[in-house]
Amino acid sequence: MQVKGFHSTLSTSIPLHARHEYAACNLFVLHELPADIIIDSFELNDHGLSFQFVGNTNLELPMSGVANESGWLLVAVKPEADLIVVDVPLHVRYGVPQEGHDPRHIIQLPPPTCFWACPSSYKSLHSTLPSQSPTFHLLNSSAQLEIFQHTTSSLLSFDIPVGNINHILYIELCTVTVTLLAFVYVVQHCWTISKTLYYDVHLKMQ
């Protein structure tokens, strides 16, 4: 699904056909997120999610101010039903200006990885997470992993507008002009007030 705009929600549906076999295990969903994507930890807390995010947490930086490195979001899920839906709110950073009549930037999100993390007694499990993924404190280092592919997700691609690089000069000129006009207005307003106060004090003294 393609989304136009800077805000959306990634929904992952996890059908658990044999969850009784993993009663002693913990269920997780791992998202690899491009550097364009912003995760707001306060918003995730408001959604009641137990999670760990590894990546750039500065929500104010545009793409020009961050390294082009993926962020990783690990969400712990309670397997309380045969179908689990995990909703993660996503936001997009402002993109780098480009050339063109209507420049746009398409951001693709890879599918999530859903897996069980089981005690070391589950000797038959030998799955591993992607080699580039970081270490998570939510995962026991001795846990045995079972990655399963019977998951469905509303995979997103963001279609966002970006600034036209040919307009930067005009934008800077307009910004400087507006700033100067605002400065002149403030100075004039302060001068008028000071004159009014001066005359009021002068009249009282007479």
Residue pairs with C-beta under 8 A, 6 or more apart in sequence:
1 154
1 155
1 156
1 157
2 156
2 157
2 158
2 159
3 156
3 157
3 158
3 159
4 158
4 159
4 160
5 92
5 158
5 160
6 91
6 92
6 158
6 160
7 89
7 90
7 91
7 92
8 89
8 90
8 156
8 158
9 87
9 88
9 89
9 90
10 31
10 87
10 88
10 90
10 109
10 112
10 153
10 154
10 156
11 85
11 86
11 87
11 88
11 153
11 154
12 29
12 85
12 86
12 88
12 112
12 114
12 151
12 152
12 153
12 154
13 83
13 84
13 85
13 151
13 152
13 153
14 27
14 29
14 77
14 83
14 84
14 85
14 86
14 114
14 151
15 82
15 83
15 150
15 151
15 152
16 27
16 79
16 81
16 82
16 83
16 84
17 82
17 150
19 79
19 82
22 79
22 116
22 118
22 146
24 118
24 119
24 121
24 122
25 116
25 117
25 118
25 119
25 122
25 146
26 76
26 116
26 117
26 118
26 143
27 76
27 77
27 78
27 79
27 84
27 114
27 115
27 116
27 117
28 74
28 75
28 76
28 77
28 114
28 115
28 116
28 117
28 138
28 139
29 74
29 75
29 77
29 86
29 112
29 113
29 114
30 72
30 73
30 74
30 75
30 112
30 113
30 114
30 115
30 129
30 133
31 72
31 73
31 74
31 75
31 88
31 109
31 112
32 70
32 71
32 72
32 110
32 113
32 130
32 133
33 39
33 55
33 70
33 71
33 72
33 73
33 90
33 109
34 70
34 71
34 107
34 108
34 109
35 55
35 56
35 63
35 66
35 67
35 68
35 69
35 70
35 71
35 93
36 63
36 92
36 93
36 95
36 105
36 107
36 158
37 71
37 90
37 91
37 92
37 93
37 107
37 109
38 59
38 90
38 91
38 92
38 93
39 53
39 55
39 57
39 71
39 73
39 88
39 90
39 91
40 59
40 89
40 91
41 51
41 53
41 57
43 89
44 51
44 53
44 88
44 89
47 87
47 89
49 75
49 76
49 86
49 88
50 75
50 76
50 138
51 73
51 74
51 75
51 76
51 138
52 73
52 74
52 136
52 137
52 138
53 71
53 72
53 73
53 74
54 71
54 72
54 74
54 134
54 136
55 69
55 70
55 71
55 72
55 73
56 66
56 67
56 69
56 71
58 65
58 66
59 91
61 93
62 93
62 94
62 95
62 96
63 93
63 94
63 95
63 96
64 96
66 93
70 132
72 133
72 134
72 136
73 88
74 136
74 138
74 139
75 86
75 88
76 138
77 84
77 86
78 84
90 109
90 156
92 107
92 158
92 160
94 162
94 163
95 105
95 160
95 162
95 163
96 105
96 162
97 103
97 162
97 163
97 164
97 165
97 167
97 168
98 105
98 162
98 163
98 164
98 165
99 164
99 165
99 166
100 164
102 161
103 161
103 162
103 163
103 164
103 165
104 159
104 160
104 161
104 162
105 158
105 159
105 160
105 161
105 162
106 157
106 158
106 159
107 157
107 158
107 160
108 157
109 155
109 156
109 157
109 158
111 151
111 153
111 155
112 151
112 153
113 129
113 130
113 147
114 147
114 148
114 151
115 127
115 129
115 145
115 146
115 147
115 148
116 125
116 145
116 146
116 148
117 139
117 140
117 143
117 144
117 145
118 125
118 143
118 144
118 145
118 146
119 143
119 144
120 142
120 143
120 144
122 144
122 146
123 144
125 144
125 145
125 146
126 144
127 145
127 146
127 147
128 145
129 145
129 147
163 171
